[in-house]
Amino acid sequence: MNKFSLILTAALLLPLAAHAQYPGAQLEINTTDGVYEVGDSIKVWATVFDGCSPVLEFTVQKNMKTELSKKTVMLKEGRHLLYSEVCQEPAHYVYLLGIPGTKKAGEKASSVGAIVSHKSFRAGYAAPKDLRKFWDKQIAKMRKMPLTVESKPAPQEKYDQTGYTCLDIEIPMPEGNPVRAYLVYPSDAAEGSLPIVIRAHAAGVKGPWCRCSTDKTIDDAKRGGGAIALDINAHGMLNGQPDSYYENLDSGELLKYSSRDFSGHNDFYFRLMYLRLVRAIDYLVTLPQWDGKRIAILGESQGGAQAAAAAGIDNRITAASLRVPAFMDVAGSFDDRAGSWPQAYGRRAEELGHILPYYDAACLLTMTRAKLFFEAGLTDYTCPPACVSAGYNNAPVEDKTIVFFPYRPHTLGATMDKRFLPRWKEEIQKPREQWLNDYLK
């Protein structure tokens, strides 16, 4: 891309306490987004601060699987060029600088990533020839059960609910847990006036990131000029319960759900997770306020997998925002690189090749007609950016966007260097939110 302006952002000047990576030194790279093409030069600098360890280790990893080099460095306070190489082939690189022996970024190491020729990556699994037929059959079987909905007022959290209809809904499924979600829309909306926006959640059971929120659903109902907003949990568990309820599920019924063994499609956990989304849409499109055209879905991590899967399985979805999406190219190992979460299945990619391609989001995206917005973090070991690229490349639509951030791990709160958080908000979050809100206007 030939973007070689040196970057030393104001974020580097923030107080050292405002980060979750190694405080003694900070890596930076010579493009804003960490994106390169074959023939471009990658340069990596280290800025060393007062109090840095006198002995550091600089590591170069390829495709989150192969360690290309590791060397001990002793750096004085200031800025130093550590790496300069011309890109020879499509690949993904992570650069680490920190306390010797550290394998990933965190309190003991700083990191930055680069991706070369991201449009060259292809998913490990090919989409099964009967993929559409398989899911059409699953959906038809589900629809044999009459669509009935129970609803009650959703609990009030911090927001005043005046002007909005806020419901806690339950839709029975012919097998497994029902759909359970919060539904919010402007009370005075005219018939045929509102788009639908669906929020899917990241992996887990008891954390706030994997539980529905009335307040977040109200936020989604405010998008564009107003929307029918649905916040659906992945497991069909009850919403608005005491913490003890979710803790018991996490240690009991839903323990290690993402790595459970299975004998076939019928007991593969993610099948019903995906079908609940279709069941929810079957209900949402009956609401008189829907404009009859637009259905957007958004999700991060496992929520991104659900959003991508739904966009492939159900062509009523017209737009999908996929943040560091999981279950996208779990068989990356076939291309000698790390595969996506859940890695427990990815490590058995060959053995499970008769089942997983029917649920791999990269395969399911081959069927989508929706406009798409992908986000990938170039230091994300959970959902590697090469895997996200493979999913992006599989999508047959022209209206698709992918953005990369070279300093982003999987979670922003745990290992994201907060000195780069203002840049992420400006360069990634803001355009993504603008993309979604413009679509919903």
N, C-alpha and C positions, 0 to 999 in steps of 0.2 A: 504493500500500500504506500510505500515510500513516505512515511510520516516519521521524520527523524528529528523533530524539534526536541531539545532537551527539556525534561519536565522536572521541575523542583517546586512542587505546589506549596501553597501557603499552609496546607494541612500539616506539612512536616514541621512547622514552627509552633504547633499547638503544644501545650504542656505535656510532658511525658506521662503524666498520670492518666491521660485520656486515651489509652489504648489497651488492647488485650494481647498484643504480641510483644516480642522481646524489646525492652525499653532501651537497650544499649545501642542498637543499630537499626537502620531501616533501609530496605531495598527499594529501588525504583527502576523503571524500565523506560526505553526510549520511544514508546508510542503511548498515546492516551489510553487505548483500549486493549493493548496487548495482542493485537491482531497483525499478522504478517503473511507474506506470500513467499514462495520459494524464490531465492535470490536476494531477498531483503536481509538486512543485518540486524541482529538482536544485540542490544547493549544493556548491561545491568550494572548499576552503581550501588554502592553502599554509602549511606551517610552515618558516620559514627559520632555518637554523643559522649559527653563527659560521663564517666563512670562505667563505660563499656568494658566487658571482660577483655583482658589482654590477649586471650587466645580464643579464636572463633573457628568455625568450620563452615566452608562454603560447598554446597552440594547441588548438583544438577541432575534432575530426574526427567526421564522421558516417558510420556504416556502413562504416568502415575504407576509404572510397573518396573521400569529399568533404571538403575542408578548409573548414569554416564560418567560422573566424576565426583570426587570428594577431595578437598584439600584443606589443610590448616592454614589460616591466615592470621596475621598480627597487624592490626590497623590502628593508625593514630586517629585522633579526633579530626573530623573533616569528611570530605567526599572522595570516594575512590572508585575507579572503574575496575570491576571484578571479572567481567565477561564480555566478549565481543566475538560473535560468530555469524557467518553467512548461512542462511537457512538452505538446507540441501534437499529436504523432503517434507511432505505433510507430517506434522507431529504436534504434540502438546508437551510443553516443558514447564517444570516448576523449579524455581531457584530458591534455595534456603540458606540463610545465614544465621548462625546462633551458636549456642553452647554445644561442644562436640558430643556426638551421639544422638542428637535430636533428629527425628525422622519427619516431623510435621511442624507446621507453624503453631505458635502458642506463646506462652510466657517465656519460652527458652529459644525461640527462633522467629525471625522475620521471613516473609515469603512474598514472592511475586510470580505470576505465570505469564506464559505466551503461547499462542496457538498459531500454527502455520498452515495456510491453505485449508481453512475449516470447511470449505465446500467440497473437499475431497473425501471426507470421512463417510463411511457406509456402515450401516448396522450389521452386527454379527449374524443375526437371524434374518432370513428372507421372510416376507409376509406369506403365510400359508395361502395356497390357491383358493381354499374354501373359507377364508377368514370372514367375508361378508355373510356367507351362507350360515356359518357357525353362529354368529351373533344374531342374525335375523331369527334363527330357530330359537335361541335362548330368549329373545324378546317376545316372540310369539307365544311361547310357553308361559311366560310371566303374565302376558296380557289376557290369558284365559281366566284369570282371577279378576272379578269385577273391581273397578277402581272406586274405592270408598275412602273417604278422608275424615278423620276426627280432628277437631281443632279446639283450642282453648286459648285464652289470652296469654301471651308470652310474658315472662317476668320482666319487671322494670329494673334496669340496672342504673346507670348514672344519668342517662338521657331522659328528658321529658318526652313522652310519646304523643303529645298533643299533635294532631294533624296526620297521624299515621295509624294504620291498622296493623297491629303487631300480634301475630298468632304463633302458637306452638302447635305444629301439625304432626300427624302420624298417618302413614299410608301403609296398610298391610301388604306383605309380600307372600307369594305362595310358598316360599321356603325362607328360612333364616329370619333375622330380625327385620322389623318394618323400617320404612323410611321415617326418620325423625329429624325435624328441622325447624328453624324459625323462618317465618314468612312475614315480610313487611312491605307495605306499599302506601303511597299517599292516599288518605281516606277520600279525598275529593276528586280523585283521578277519573277522567271521563273514559267511556268505553273506547277500546282500540287506541289508547294514547301512550301506553308504556312499553318499553322493552323489558326483557327479563335479564337479570344478572344473578348467577349462581356462584356461591363461594364454597370451595372444597378445601379440606384441611390436611395439614402435614401429618406425618406418622406419629403414632403414640395414642395414649388413652386418657391419661390423667392431667397432662399439661394444659395450660391455657391456650396454647397454639392449636390443639386438636379438639377443642370443645367449642360449641356454638356460642355466639354472643348476640344478644338483642341489640346492643349498642353498635356493633360492627355491621349488623344487618340494616340498621337505620342509616348508617353511613353509606352503605351500598344503595339503599333506596333513594338517596340524595344525588346519586351520580347522574351526569348528563342533565336532563331536564326533569328527572324523576324516573324511578324504575320499580318494577316488581323484583324484590330482592329475596333470595332464598339462601340461608346458611345451613348446610347439611353436614352432619357428622358422618364419618366414614363407616362407622360400625353399626349404626342403627341403635345406639345406646340412648338412654333417656337424656334429655337436656335439662339444665338448671338444677342438678342434684347436688347434695353435699359432697365435699371432697372425698369422703370415705367411700362413697358409691364408686367413683372412678378408680380409686386406689384398689378397691376389691376386684374390680374388673381387670385392672392392669396386672394384678398378681394371680388372678384366677382364670376366668373365662377367656380373656383376651391375651393371656400371657404368651409372648413371643409369636404373635399371630403372623408376623411378616416372614417368618422362617419355618413355619410348620411344614412337616412332610405331608404328602398327599398321594392318593392313589390314582386320581384322574381329575377331569374337569369338575365333577360334581362336588368334590370336597376341597377345591382350590379356593383359598380365602378371597382372593381379589375378584372372583367372578361375581359374587353378590354385591361387593362394594361398587363395581361398575354398573350392575343392573339397577341398583337403587337410584342412580342418577337418571337413568332412562325413565324409571317409574315416577320420579319426581317431575320430570319434564312432561310426562303424560298428563299430570295434574295441572301443572302451571299453564299449559296452553289452553286449558278450559276456562281460565279466568277471563272475564269480559274486558278487563282493563288492558290485556296484552294487545300490542299493536299488530300481531299476526305476522311479524317479520323477524325481529331481532331477538336472539337469545345468546348472551355472552356468558362464558364461564371462566373463572379465575382460580388459580391454586398455586401453592408453593410446595416443592418437594413431593411427598406423596399426593398432596393436593394437585400438583402439576401433572402427576401421572393420571389422576382421575379426570382432570380437565382434558388432557390429550386423548385419553381413552374415549371419553364421552364425545369429543369432537369427531372421532373416527367412527364410533359405533352408531351415533345418532346425528344424521345430517340436518336435523332441525337447528343444531347449534351453528351459529353464524360467525362467532368470534371467540377466541380463547387466548387468555394470558397465562403463560407457562413459566413460572419462576423456578429456576434450578430444578426442573422436573425429574422425579425419580422414575424407576421402572422403565427407563428409556434406554434401550440398548444394553440389556443385562449381559448379553453375550459378547461384549467388547473384547474379551480375551481371545476370540477367534481372529482378531486383527492385532494380536500381541499388544493389547493395552487393557487398562482396567475397565471393568464393566460397571454398570450403574447399580444403585441400591434397588432391591435387596441383594447384597453381595452373597448371602448364603445360597441363593438360587444361582447366581452367576457363576459361582465356583463349580456348579454341577450343570453348566449350560449344555454340554453335549448330552449328558444323561437325560436331561429334562427337555430336550429339543422337540419332543412330540406334544408338549403342553405349553411351555412358556411363550412361544411366538404368538399365541392367541391372546396374550395379555400384555406383552411388551408394547409400551406406548409408541416406540419407533415403528413397529409393524402396524399398529392401529392407525397411526397418522397417515398411512398410505391411502386410507379411505376418506379422509376429511375433505370437506369443501369450505371450511371456515377460514376466515382471515386469522393470522396467528402472530403472537408476539412472544418470543423466547428470551429468557435471561439465563446466562451461564456465568459461573464464577471460575476464574482461571486457577484458583487454588482450592477448588472444591473436590475433595476425595470421595465424598458420598455420592454425588451425581456428577461425574467428570464431564468437563465441557466438550470433550471429543464425543461423548455419548449424546449430549444435547445436540451437538452439530449433526450427528447421524440422524437423529429424529427430525431436525429441521430439513435436512437434505431429502428425507423420505417423503415429506409432505408435498403433494402434487400441485398445490395452489401457488399462484404467483404473488398474492398479497400476503407476504410473510416477512417478518423482521426478526433478526437475532442480534442481541447486544451482549458484549462481554465486559467484565470488569477484572483487571489483572490482579487486584488485591482482595478479591472476595473469596472466602471459604464458603462452606455450605450454610452455616448459620451466622448471621450478622452479629449476634450478641456474644458468642463464645470466643471466637478467634479472629474476627475481623478487626484489623487495626483501625481504631477509632480516629486516627489522624487522617484516614482516607474516607471516613463516613460522609463528610460534606460533599466530597466529589461524587460518591456513589449516589447520593440523593439528587444531585444536580444532573449527572450524566446518565443515570439508569432509572431511578425511581420516578423522577419528574416526567421524562418522555413516555414512560410506560403508562403512568396514570393519565397523562394527556391523551395518549392513544385510546385508552379505554373510554374516557369521558367524552372525547370527540365522537366516538362511535355511538355512544348512548344518547347523544343530544337529539 
